[in-house]
Amino acid sequence: MVKNNHFEHHKVKELNDELLFQPFDQIKNSQKLLNQAIEIAKMYAKVEGCVCVLSDLKENKNHFFYGKGATEMGLDISDSKIKQDGIWEEEIFRKIHPDDLMMKYLTELIFFQFLKNNSLINKDDFYVKSSLRMKNKHHSWSQINHRMYYLFNTDIVWLALCLYQIGSAKDPATPFKADIINKCTGEILDLQPENKSLCLSKREKEVLGLIQLGKTTKEIAITLFISVHTVSRHKQNIMEKLNVNTSFKAFTKAKKLGIL
């Protein structure tokens, strides 16, 4: 089911703000690394026949590289920009099933926050693999295999590489599904739409734990040495991420998902 427009707009804005408002001034050798990333994207497009979108979050720009599969996807590569302002590939997004597009936004938000909130992992080891429905050149739904990597990953994420590759003609176009994969070990971290617990911050989990203990908003504020207003904001974020409308429901769903 398609989520309401307010929910989708909120998630897009949240992801946009997370990605674009980072301390990019701390990045060293950015032009050299960008040139390396461009060569990586070109090679993927050529070898795999896919469409590669390299997003420069620091400059808020996209670089496009088209393999031979782009035509089958119904993309007019003769009239397409190689470089454009903004980090959202609107030409492609217009062709993605609206349900899958909304889940793509949420997945990438979850992945970004998973990396940001896990300081002990090697962040370069992980990527997102997903399948989604996209209108092809015949105006029917095709299965598209999508991968997303953050390149040269440190605490500051500034280069994102998205690959769109048309699936096998035998594969039916099915609803969105995604996993976080450790490319070194093959370990899969389930990233189904209902598993929104991955995008809870450490503080939000602390607030949930205190809700579990029956603490009031004021008592949580005292325990965590933060303001009542901040506690309320954390509660609101938790409810939105778990897609519920009360703190009690958030606690109940968190238990079912194994967060608590």
C-alpha positions, 0 to 999 in steps of 0.5 A: 500500500502506498503511504500517505504523501505527508509520510513520504515527504517527511522521510525524503526531507529527513534523508535529504537533511541527513545526507547534505548537512554534514561537516564536509570541510573535514574531507581531504583530497576530495577532487582526487577521490571524486575522480577515482569514484567517477572511474569506478562508476564508468567501469560498472556501467560498461561491464554490467550494462547498468545505469550508475548514479554517483551522488556527490553529497558535498556539492549536491550533484549527480553524475550519470553513467549509462550502460547498454541496459539503460535503453531496455529500461526506457531511458532516453540516454541521448537526451540525458544529462551526464551531470545535474544539480541535486542528488535525486535521480528524478528521471529514474524515480518517475519510472519506479513504482510509487510503493517501491520508491517510498520504501527506497527512501526509507531503506536508504535512511535506515542504511545511513543511520545504521552506519552512523550509529555503529561506530565499531563496524567497518562501514566500507564493508556494507552495501544495500541490495534491493529489488524494485519495479520499474517501467521499461521501454514497453511501459510494463513493469520490469524487475530492477536489481538495485545496489547502493554503496557509500564510497570511501566511507568514514564518519562523513558520507559524501559519495553514494553510488547507485546501480540500476540493472535490469533483472532476468526476463524470467523474474516477475516484477514483485514488490520491494525487498531489500537487505544490508549485505556485508560484502566481505563475509556475505552476512545478510542483515534483514532490511524488510520494511517493517524492520524500522528498528535499525534506524533508531538512534542510541538515544531513542533506544534509551528512551524506549527502554525507560518507557518500558520501565513505566517512566513518565516524560519528566522522569525520562528527562531527569534520568537522561539529563535532557529537557522534557521537550527533547524527550517529547521529540525523541518519542515523536521520532520513535513513533514515526519510525515504528509507524505507530501513534502512541508511546505504548504502541511503540513499546509494544511493537519494539518488543515484537521486533526484538528491540527491547 
